[in-house]
Amino acid sequence: MSSCQFFVSRRQLLTLGASACAVAALAGCGGGSSSDDASSQDAVAGDVAQFTIEPGKLTVATGEPAWEPWVMNDAPESGEGFEAALIYALARRLGFANKDVVWVRSDFAESFAPGPHDWDLNIQQVSISEERNQAVDFSPAYFRGTLSVATLAKSAYAKATTLTDFEDASIAVQVGSTAYDYVKTLIKYGSDEGIDVFDDNADAAAAVSGGKADAIVTDTTDIVYMVSSDQIEDGVVVGQIPGSEDPDGIGITLAKDSPLTPFVADALTSLIKDGTVSSLVQTWLAEYTSDIPFLKA
């Protein structure tokens, strides 16, 4: 598992500038409305509310827990954090007031599982892929990033400089994540041996802290936060994985063929073009960037 940038800021300007610039080029200038009430200029043509699970309400799922800096303090209703703030900006653009956004929780796998759901939208850094698009609808990409490796500072792998240095390591990844594919392809040469799959990144991080896994691979933003918040105790970010830049980005998921999909696509596209997404990246993701080197292939 994105100067505008990976996290637009001081440090990732260097390593993730290309991704951020793509957002910036689309975005231009400006920011989203902060009013709790949907204004006439924010409302998308059409009665979107009639298509939601609960008429007049927009039900949005996020992870359990929801990680910073995507959602601050695991409290999406606060509107703090990049994805939480983005949802409220999107809701206003769709014509919903902030008070009409209802948050629920789901595990990561459910966010792209086929079939009916108890949410209208699901946002938890889901990478867009053709395979997943067979089961769910996606919004346009709202962020693009890279994957990184973290381990314990005392680990023999802490000073690794190449991917081959991790060839014999046990590496924790979240089930259903693109991290699994990159680890298998770039580090394990097509083998599943040495890849430990966990239900979520919290369990994967705990495995590294407890010595049950040598390292963890996940999105760079998440890795930086896990280390800085001691979710990986005495951890260190070793480096980014070359070739892991997400060409498709991450998107909001909806039930397959949801009548909401075209409205969400139009609204999010407008938020990208008018600079709202770029502004939110600057606000919520800048301090989580760092001069993280790329490991050698």
C-alpha positions in Angstrom: 0.0 0.0 0.0 1.4 9.5 -2.7 4.4 19.2 -4.0 1.5 17.8 -3.3 3.2 14.5 -2.6 3.0 11.2 -1.0 2.0 13.2 1.9 2.6 16.4 0.5 5.1 17.9 2.7 8.5 18.8 3.6 10.0 15.4 3.4 8.1 13.4 0.9 8.3 16.1 -1.6 11.4 14.3 -2.7 10.3 10.7 -2.7 6.7 11.1 -3.6 6.5 14.3 -5.4 5.4 12.8 -8.7 2.2 11.3 -7.2 1.4 14.5 -5.3 2.0 16.6 -8.3 -0.5 14.5 -10.2 -3.1 15.4 -7.6 -2.0 19.0 -7.7 -2.3 19.2 -11.4 -5.9 18.1 -11.2 -6.6 20.1 -8.1 -5.5 23.6 -8.8 -6.2 26.0 -5.9 -8.9 26.4 -3.3 -10.4 24.4 -0.4 -13.7 22.8 0.6 -16.5 24.4 2.5 -16.4 24.1 6.3 -20.0 24.8 6.8 -22.1 22.1 8.5 -25.0 22.8 6.2 -24.9 21.8 2.5 -25.0 24.9 0.3 -26.7 25.1 -3.0 -23.3 25.4 -4.8 -22.1 22.2 -3.1 -25.2 20.1 -4.0 -24.9 17.8 -7.0 -27.9 17.8 -9.3 -30.3 15.0 -8.5 -31.8 13.7 -5.3 -28.8 11.7 -4.1 -30.4 11.1 -0.7 -33.1 8.8 -2.1 -30.4 6.2 -3.1 -28.8 5.9 0.3 -29.4 3.0 2.7 -31.0 5.3 5.2 -32.9 8.0 3.3 -31.5 11.5 4.0 -28.4 10.0 5.6 -25.0 9.0 4.2 -23.6 5.9 5.9 -19.8 5.6 5.7 -17.7 2.8 6.9 -14.1 3.0 8.0 -11.7 0.6 9.6 -11.6 -0.8 13.2 -9.4 0.8 14.2 -9.1 3.7 11.9 -5.4 4.7 11.6 -3.9 8.2 11.8 -3.3 10.3 9.8 -6.3 9.1 7.8 -8.6 9.4 10.9 -7.3 11.1 14.0 -7.8 9.4 17.4 -9.9 6.7 15.8 -12.8 9.2 15.7 -14.0 9.8 12.2 -17.0 11.8 13.4 -14.6 14.5 14.4 -13.8 15.2 10.8 -10.1 15.2 11.7 -7.7 13.2 9.6 -7.4 13.1 5.8 -10.1 10.5 5.0 -12.5 11.8 7.7 -12.2 15.4 6.4 -12.5 14.2 2.8 -15.7 12.4 3.5 -17.3 15.5 5.0 -16.2 17.6 2.1 -17.6 14.9 -0.3 -20.9 14.7 1.7 -21.3 18.5 1.5 -20.7 18.4 -2.3 -23.3 15.7 -2.5 -25.8 17.9 -0.6 -25.6 16.3 2.9 -25.0 18.3 6.0 -22.3 17.1 8.3 -24.9 15.9 10.8 -26.3 13.5 8.2 -23.1 11.6 7.9 -23.3 8.3 9.9 -20.1 6.4 10.6 -19.9 2.6 10.9 -17.0 0.2 11.1 -16.0 -2.7 8.9 -12.9 -4.9 8.5 -10.7 -4.3 5.5 -11.8 -7.3 3.5 -15.4 -6.2 3.7 -14.6 -2.9 2.0 -14.2 -4.7 -1.4 -16.3 -7.8 -0.8 -19.2 -8.6 -3.2 -22.8 -8.4 -2.1 -24.9 -6.1 -0.1 -23.5 -4.0 2.7 -24.7 -1.9 5.7 -22.9 1.2 4.4 -23.1 3.5 1.3 -19.4 4.3 1.1 -16.3 2.6 2.6 -13.1 4.5 3.0 -10.0 2.8 4.4 -7.1 3.1 1.9 -8.4 0.5 -0.5 -6.2 0.2 -3.6 -8.0 0.2 -6.8 -7.6 -2.9 -8.9 -9.4 -4.6 -11.8 -10.0 -7.7 -9.6 -11.7 -5.7 -6.8 -13.6 -3.7 -9.3 -15.4 -6.9 -10.3 -17.0 -7.0 -6.8 -17.4 -3.3 -5.9 -17.5 0.1 -7.5 -14.7 2.6 -7.0 -14.6 6.3 -6.8 -11.8 8.1 -8.7 -8.4 7.8 -6.8 -8.0 10.3 -4.0 -4.4 9.5 -3.1 -1.4 7.6 -4.5 1.5 6.3 -2.4 4.2 3.7 -1.9 4.8 0.8 0.4 7.6 0.7 3.1 9.2 -1.9 5.4 9.6 -1.4 9.1 11.2 -3.6 11.8 12.6 -3.3 15.3 15.6 -0.9 15.8 17.5 -3.8 17.4 16.7 -6.2 14.5 19.4 -7.4 12.2 17.2 -6.1 9.4 17.1 -2.5 10.7 20.2 -1.6 8.6 19.0 -3.3 5.4 19.6 -1.4 2.2 18.2 -3.9 -0.4 15.1 -6.0 -0.9 17.3 -9.1 -1.0 18.3 -8.4 2.6 14.8 -9.4 3.6 14.8 -12.6 1.6 15.0 -14.8 4.7 12.9 -12.6 6.9 9.4 -13.4 8.1 7.3 -10.5 6.9 3.8 -9.5 8.3 1.2 -8.2 5.9 -2.5 -7.4 6.1 -4.9 -9.9 4.4 -6.1 -8.8 1.1 -3.6 -6.0 0.8 -1.4 -5.2 -2.2 1.6 -5.5 0.2 1.2 -9.2 0.1 1.6 -9.2 -3.7 4.7 -6.9 -3.6 6.4 -9.0 -0.9 5.7 -12.2 -2.7 6.9 -10.9 -6.1 9.8 -8.6 -5.1 11.2 -10.2 -2.0 10.2 -13.8 -1.9 10.6 -14.5 -5.6 7.1 -15.9 -6.0 7.0 -18.0 -2.9 4.5 -17.7 0.0 7.2 -18.9 2.5 8.0 -16.3 5.1 4.9 -14.2 4.5 2.7 -14.0 7.6 -0.8 -12.8 6.9 -2.9 -11.0 9.6 -6.5 -9.8 9.7 -5.3 -6.2 10.0 -2.3 -4.0 10.4 -2.7 -3.7 14.1 -2.2 -7.5 14.5 0.7 -7.3 12.0 2.4 -4.5 14.0 1.9 -6.4 17.2 3.6 -9.5 15.7 6.7 -7.4 14.9 6.7 -5.8 18.4 6.4 -9.3 20.0 9.1 -10.9 17.9 6.7 -13.2 16.0 7.6 -11.5 12.7 10.8 -9.8 11.6 9.2 -7.0 9.6 6.0 -5.5 8.4 5.2 -4.1 4.9 2.3 -1.7 4.4 1.6 1.8 3.1 4.3 4.3 3.9 1.9 6.7 5.7 0.8 3.9 8.0 4.3 2.7 8.6 5.5 6.2 9.7 2.6 6.5 12.1 3.0 3.0 13.5 6.6 3.7 14.4 6.1 7.3 15.6 3.2 6.1 17.9 5.1 3.1 19.2 2.6 0.6 17.8 5.7 -1.0 16.6 7.7 -0.8 19.8 11.1 0.7 19.3 10.5 0.4 15.6 12.3 1.9 12.6 11.2 2.5 9.0 13.9 0.8 6.9 12.9 2.1 3.5 10.4 2.3 0.7 9.9 -0.6 -1.8 11.0 0.4 -5.3 8.3 -0.1 -7.9 5.5 0.0 -5.3 4.2 3.4 -6.3 0.5 2.9 -6.8 -0.4 3.7 -10.4 -4.1 3.3 -9.7 -4.3 4.9 -6.3 -6.7 4.3 -3.5 -10.5 5.0 -3.8 -13.8 4.9 -1.9 -15.7 1.7 -2.5 -19.4 1.3 -3.1 -21.6 -1.7 -3.7 -21.4 -3.0 -7.2 -23.6 -1.0 -9.6 -24.6 1.4 -6.8 -26.9 4.2 -8.0 -24.7 6.5 -5.9 -21.5 5.8 -7.9 -21.9 8.4 -10.7 -22.8 11.1 -8.1 -19.8 10.2 -5.9 -17.5 10.1 -9.0 -18.7 13.6 -10.1 -18.4 15.1 -6.6 -15.0 13.7 -5.9 -13.7 14.8 -9.3 -14.9 18.3 -8.6 -13.1 18.3 -5.2 -9.9 17.3 -6.9 -10.2 19.9 -9.6 -11.0 22.8 -7.3 -8.1 22.1 -5.0 -10.0 20.7 -2.0 -8.2 17.4 -2.0 -4.8 19.0 -2.4 -5.6 21.3 0.5 -6.6 18.4 2.7 -3.4 16.5 1.8 -1.4 19.6 2.9 -3.4 19.9 6.2 -3.5 16.2 7.3 -0.6 14.4 5.7 2.3 16.7 5.6 3.7 16.0 9.0 3.7 12.3 8.4 6.2 12.5 5.5 9.9 11.8 5.9 13.1 11.3 4.0 12.6 7.6 3.7 15.1 6.1 1.2 14.1 3.5 -1.4 15.6 0.1 -0.8 17.6 -1.2 -3.8 16.1 -3.9 -5.8 
